[in-house]
Amino acid sequence: MLNNLTQRLSKVVKTMRGEARLTESNTAEMLREVRLALLEADVALPAVRDFVARIKEKALGEAVIGSLTPGQALVGVVHDELAKLMGADLGPEANQLSFATQPPAIILMAGLQGAGKTTTVGKLAKFLKEQKKKKVLTVSADVYRPAAIGQLQTVTAQVGADFFPSQASQKPVDIALSAVDYAKKHHHDVLIIDTAGRLGIDEAMMQEISALHAAVKPIETLFVVDAMLGQDAVNTARAFNEALPLTGIVLTKLDGDARGGAALSVRHVTGKPIKFAGVAEKLDGLEPFDPERMANRVLGMGDILALVEEAKKGVDMAAAADLANKIKGGGKFDLDDFKAQLSQMKKMGGLSGLMDKLPAQFQQAASGANVDQAERQVRRMEGIINSMTAQERAKPELIKASRKRRIAAGAGVQVQEVNRMLSQFEQMQSMMKKLKGGGMMKMMRSMKGMMPGMR
């Protein structure tokens, strides 16, 4: 996500940090690099001009010039202004959804066709149900696109929310009002309305969604925009903002956009906060948007808080406690335990999901490793374990040559891969034995020896 911009700006940040003093020439050079990085990232020109002007003003201010480490002070200025550009100046509450209304809180989703609106409704329903403990109802008022209603019904079922059925023969306003009535009677906390998208902005579309808005009076009107549209995303956002009283923006496909300009300029152009970012195709690939933390990521500082949150979501604490008690009680770490550890890592977003949140220096250290290949290897290891019998998983010492051939054939891999997986399992088993005796430092040294580039 935002890879090109992060690489350019993290180089600028590194250079700035090393400056013992700021001069007119090195400040001008830094501003030129920042301007170029933003323009290459497809950030809207008015946003770039404002951003650079604010940094220039503060770079020559007392807080920076009078600092013992002016280079580092200037990094702080760039970080703060980048966060403001993405909405930090609107205050911490601006990026939050509002539920300050008589239930159901109605969320109206608007956007062009192909922006990922229907999938985003499903992701948002999952987020509200799991993270905010809300009873969620979804409804489709898209009576034009074939299979739109069925698609929303499918994704809603996948996330475990409730779905209100509608027909293509009905009018969007009638559908929405019926859904509101149903939500009230069945005590839903939130109703999310998916509206029709078009391939382009047209007057009929704007009139229809304005009428829908007037009929249901939503507390949140979210504009869903594809981050990969670049400058077009900004133009579309501006048109919707003029036609509708938007309360926020959802950027989709942010993981697929190496430039990231839309994330930096949509807020500037509309004046509305970015509330969510779609960062993966899976239904849990929706993150609340935090300008401060996104500024960290863009500047190559990583997002450690997001890593911790992923760990909390992905790790089964009860299972982890059971494993710890098993090891402490003298139990053996077996292949079922090993498979469970692989599964936990996948729940945390896999290697690529974790890499994106690490600071730039760690990403660069691991850049020699092929992340995609490593993730494929994890999936193959799971396949190999699945090809074993319950007895073999509990007692790996039983796995000799003939069993290895059978396991390899069942998993569709070579025998060498079975041997490699068993070797990695034995290393993990050895570390677990050290844990039993409280030898945490020994285990850390063992891990260091196993990890490439950490010796």
CORZI-V221334 format. One record per residue. RES is the residue in three letters. SS is DSSP state (H for helix, E for strand, L for the rest). PSI is psi in whole degrees, -180 to 180 (* if undefined). Layout:
((RES:SS:PSI) (RES:SS:PSI))
//
This chain:
((MET:L:130) (LEU:L:30) (ASN:H:-47) (ASN:H:-45) (LEU:H:-42) (THR:H:-44) (GLN:H:-44) (ARG:H:-49) (LEU:H:-33) (SER:H:-30) (LYS:H:-44) (VAL:H:-45) (VAL:H:-44) (LYS:H:-43) (THR:H:-45) (MET:H:-42) (ARG:H:-31) (GLY:L:-6) (GLU:L:121) (ALA:L:-32) (ARG:L:154) (LEU:L:132) (THR:L:171) (GLU:H:-37) (SER:H:-46) (ASN:H:-28) (THR:H:-42) (ALA:H:-40) (GLU:H:-42) (MET:H:-43) (LEU:H:-37) (ARG:H:-43) (GLU:H:-41) (VAL:H:-45) (ARG:H:-46) (LEU:H:-42) (ALA:H:-43) (LEU:H:-42) (LEU:H:-40) (GLU:H:-30) (ALA:L:5) (ASP:L:29) (VAL:L:140) (ALA:L:139) (LEU:H:-43) (PRO:H:-37) (ALA:H:-41) (VAL:H:-46) (ARG:H:-48) (ASP:H:-44) (PHE:H:-50) (VAL:H:-39) (ALA:H:-41) (ARG:H:-39) (ILE:H:-43) (LYS:H:-44) (GLU:H:-44) (LYS:H:-27) (ALA:H:-29) (LEU:L:8) (GLY:L:169) (GLU:H:-38) (ALA:H:-35) (VAL:H:-51) (ILE:H:-39) (GLY:L:-3) (SER:L:150) (LEU:L:-27) (THR:L:78) (PRO:H:-32) (GLY:H:-47) (GLN:H:-36) (ALA:H:-38) (LEU:H:-34) (VAL:H:-42) (GLY:H:-39) (VAL:H:-47) (VAL:H:-43) (HIS:H:-48) (ASP:H:-41) (GLU:H:-34) (LEU:H:-42) (ALA:H:-40) (LYS:H:-40) (LEU:H:-33) (MET:L:5) (GLY:L:4) (ALA:H:-27) (ASP:H:-11) (LEU:H:-10) (GLY:L:157) (PRO:L:-27) (GLU:L:-22) (ALA:L:-33) (ASN:L:-2) (GLN:L:149) (LEU:L:144) (SER:L:134) (PHE:L:18) (ALA:L:68) (THR:L:165) (GLN:L:127) (PRO:L:146) (PRO:L:145) (ALA:E:121) (ILE:E:127) (ILE:E:118) (LEU:E:124) (MET:E:125) (ALA:E:156) (GLY:E:172) (LEU:L:159) (GLN:L:137) (GLY:L:-3) (ALA:L:-11) (GLY:L:27) (LYS:H:-49) (THR:H:-43) (THR:H:-38) (THR:H:-36) (VAL:H:-45) (GLY:H:-44) (LYS:H:-41) (LEU:H:-39) (ALA:H:-42) (LYS:H:-45) (PHE:H:-47) (LEU:H:-36) (LYS:H:-45) (GLU:H:-41) (GLN:H:-33) (LYS:L:-2) (LYS:L:42) (LYS:L:148) (LYS:L:115) (VAL:E:138) (LEU:E:136) (THR:E:154) (VAL:E:145) (SER:E:123) (ALA:L:18) (ASP:L:94) (VAL:L:8) (TYR:L:-41) (ARG:L:125) (PRO:L:135) (ALA:L:8) (ALA:H:-42) (ILE:H:-43) (GLY:H:-37) (GLN:H:-44) (LEU:H:-38) (GLN:H:-41) (THR:H:-51) (VAL:H:-33) (THR:H:-42) (ALA:H:-38) (GLN:H:-33) (VAL:H:-2) (GLY:L:22) (ALA:L:176) (ASP:E:149) (PHE:E:135) (PHE:E:118) (PRO:L:148) (SER:L:165) (GLN:L:149) (ALA:L:-19) (SER:L:-11) (GLN:L:162) (LYS:L:140) (PRO:H:-42) (VAL:H:-40) (ASP:H:-42) (ILE:H:-49) (ALA:H:-44) (LEU:H:-37) (SER:H:-39) (ALA:H:-39) (VAL:H:-44) (ASP:H:-43) (TYR:H:-44) (ALA:H:-39) (LYS:H:-46) (LYS:H:-30) (HIS:L:15) (HIS:L:45) (HIS:L:142) (ASP:L:-37) (VAL:E:139) (LEU:E:122) (ILE:E:122) (ILE:E:119) (ASP:E:123) (THR:L:168) (ALA:L:139) (GLY:L:163) (ARG:L:166) (LEU:L:-17) (GLY:L:170) (ILE:L:126) (ASP:L:158) (GLU:H:-41) (ALA:H:-41) (MET:H:-45) (MET:H:-39) (GLN:H:-42) (GLU:H:-46) (ILE:H:-29) (SER:H:-41) (ALA:H:-39) (LEU:H:-44) (HIS:H:-44) (ALA:H:-33) (ALA:H:-41) (VAL:H:-16) (LYS:L:65) (PRO:L:150) (ILE:L:-26) (GLU:E:130) (THR:E:105) (LEU:E:131) (PHE:E:120) (VAL:E:121) (VAL:E:141) (ASP:E:116) (ALA:H:-24) (MET:H:-7) (LEU:H:-18) (GLY:L:-126) (GLN:H:-35) (ASP:H:-32) (ALA:H:-39) (VAL:H:-45) (ASN:H:-42) (THR:H:-44) (ALA:H:-41) (ARG:H:-43) (ALA:H:-43) (PHE:H:-36) (ASN:H:-31) (GLU:H:-30) (ALA:H:-26) (LEU:L:147) (PRO:L:77) (LEU:L:146) (THR:L:-13) (GLY:E:174) (ILE:E:143) (VAL:E:118) (LEU:E:120) (THR:E:162) (LYS:L:32) (LEU:H:-27) (ASP:H:-23) (GLY:H:-3) (ASP:L:103) (ALA:L:-22) (ARG:L:-50) (GLY:L:12) (GLY:H:-36) (ALA:H:-40) (ALA:H:-32) (LEU:H:-20) (SER:H:-21) (VAL:H:-44) (ARG:H:-41) (HIS:H:-42) (VAL:H:-40) (THR:H:-26) (GLY:L:3) (LYS:L:145) (PRO:L:146) (ILE:E:121) (LYS:E:-31) (PHE:E:155) (ALA:E:129) (GLY:E:118) (VAL:L:4) (ALA:L:159) (GLU:L:-28) (LYS:L:158) (LEU:L:-9) (ASP:L:11) (GLY:L:50) (LEU:E:124) (GLU:E:137) (PRO:E:137) (PHE:L:124) (ASP:L:111) (PRO:H:-40) (GLU:H:-46) (ARG:H:-35) (MET:H:-36) (ALA:H:-41) (ASN:H:-46) (ARG:H:-41) (VAL:H:-36) (LEU:L:7) (GLY:L:19) (MET:L:-4) (GLY:L:177) (ASP:L:81) (ILE:H:-35) (LEU:H:-40) (ALA:H:-36) (LEU:H:-44) (VAL:H:-42) (GLU:H:-41) (GLU:H:-41) (ALA:H:-43) (LYS:H:-40) (LYS:H:-41) (GLY:H:-30) (VAL:L:128) (ASP:L:100) (MET:H:-36) (ALA:H:-42) (ALA:H:-39) (ALA:H:-42) (ALA:H:-40) (ASP:H:-43) (LEU:H:-44) (ALA:H:-44) (ASN:H:-37) (LYS:H:-46) (ILE:H:-45) (LYS:H:-34) (GLY:L:7) (GLY:L:3) (GLY:L:156) (LYS:L:140) (PHE:L:112) (ASP:L:-175) (LEU:H:-25) (ASP:H:-40) (ASP:H:-41) (PHE:H:-44) (LYS:H:-38) (ALA:H:-37) (GLN:H:-40) (LEU:H:-41) (SER:H:-39) (GLN:H:-41) (MET:H:-40) (LYS:H:-37) (LYS:H:-25) (MET:L:10) (GLY:L:7) (GLY:H:178) (LEU:H:-42) (SER:H:-38) (GLY:H:-36) (LEU:H:-40) (MET:H:-40) (ASP:L:-25) (LYS:L:-3) (LEU:L:151) (PRO:L:156) (ALA:H:-39) (GLN:H:-34) (PHE:H:-37) (GLN:H:-41) (GLN:H:-38) (ALA:H:-33) (ALA:L:3) (SER:L:-23) (GLY:L:-24) (ALA:L:139) (ASN:L:104) (VAL:H:-42) (ASP:H:-41) (GLN:H:-39) (ALA:H:-40) (GLU:H:-38) (ARG:H:-38) (GLN:H:-40) (VAL:H:-44) (ARG:H:-38) (ARG:H:-39) (MET:H:-41) (GLU:H:-41) (GLY:H:-40) (ILE:H:-45) (ILE:H:-38) (ASN:H:-23) (SER:L:-4) (MET:L:159) (THR:L:163) (ALA:H:-37) (GLN:H:-41) (GLU:H:-38) (ARG:H:-35) (ALA:H:-32) (LYS:L:79) (PRO:H:-22) (GLU:H:-16) (LEU:H:-18) (ILE:L:98) (LYS:L:-170) (ALA:H:-51) (SER:H:-39) (ARG:H:-38) (LYS:H:-40) (ARG:H:-42) (ARG:H:-42) (ILE:H:-44) (ALA:H:-45) (ALA:H:-41) (GLY:H:-33) (ALA:H:-9) (GLY:L:35) (VAL:L:173) (GLN:L:157) (VAL:H:-33) (GLN:H:-34) (GLU:H:-35) (VAL:H:-44) (ASN:H:-41) (ARG:H:-43) (MET:H:-42) (LEU:H:-35) (SER:H:-43) (GLN:H:-38) (PHE:H:-43) (GLU:H:-37) (GLN:H:-43) (MET:H:-40) (GLN:H:-40) (SER:H:-41) (MET:H:-38) (MET:H:-34) (LYS:H:-38) (LYS:H:-34) (LEU:H:-37) (LYS:H:-39) (GLY:L:9) (GLY:L:14) (GLY:L:64) (MET:H:-42) (MET:H:-39) (LYS:H:-41) (MET:H:-41) (MET:H:-38) (ARG:H:-39) (SER:H:-43) (MET:H:-40) (LYS:H:-38) (GLY:H:-29) (MET:H:-26) (MET:L:131) (PRO:L:139) (GLY:L:5) (MET:L:5) (ARG:L:*))
//
